[in-house]
Each structure stands twice: as C-alpha cells, then as structure tokens.
Amino acid sequence: MFWWMGANRLVEEADYKSTTELFAKRGDEKTLDNFIPKSESDFLEYAELISHKLRPYEKSFHYIGLLKAVMRLSMTSLKAADAKDVASSVTAIANEKLKAEKEANTKRRQGLILKDQTQKISVQGTNAAMRIVSRNVLGR
C-alpha cells in the first residue's frame, strides 16, 4: 500500500514538472537553482521555494530530523543574537500550535462531557419512565 502512495506522488511530481516546463516561459521560471535573492521579498520568495521542496516529505518519519539538520547547518555562521532570534521565532510557532491543540482538545472534551451528560439524562429518564410503568402495572 505504502509503495503505491510513493509511486503515485512521483507520478504527480513528474506530471507537475512536465506541465510547468511546457507552459513556463523560458528564463522566466524561478527555481532554487536559478533564483538569486537580493531583497527581503526575494528572500521570502526563496523561502517559499525551499519549503515547497521540503513539504512533500513531511509525512516521513525522518522529516523532523531533516528540519533540525537544515536549521543547524544553515545557522553555523550566525552570531548568537541572530540564532536566538531564529529560536524565538520557532518557539512562537510552537506556542501557537500548542494553543491551537489545547483549544481543539478542550472543545473535544466539552463535546464528550455534553454527550456523557446527555446519556446520563437519557438513562435517568428511562429509569423514571420504568418506575412509572411499574407503578401503573403493579399498582405500587
């Protein structure tokens, strides 16, 4: 099953590549190989190109290791203050993700609690109905 998914992705990537080659204007296409960033917006665009290159592997068990290695290798020449700035940015992203997960878990728990309370009310209602029926039938 898994080899088929990998083969399917390779086919899709090949189709995408051939389509972009067919319809792209020659010399107009920006790739990691031919794009040289100069301005801040160029570097943001370059970051997009890099992320598009890495994202197909995010389901891999080794993806986190890849990201760690890329960060470590990319930051070797940075000063401590710059490395701390990058670390703060990554920490902010992690905090946002943790907050979103907590909110999702809280909503899920609230849904389970409401469902559990509804079931209790249903059982209590059933028990009360059974008592009424038994009183009427048995005359108690």
Summary of the structure (lengths in Angstrom):
residues: 140
radius of gyration: 28.6
end to end distance: 64.5
largest distance: 93.8
contacts: 263
relative contact order: 0.03
helix: 79%
strand: 0%
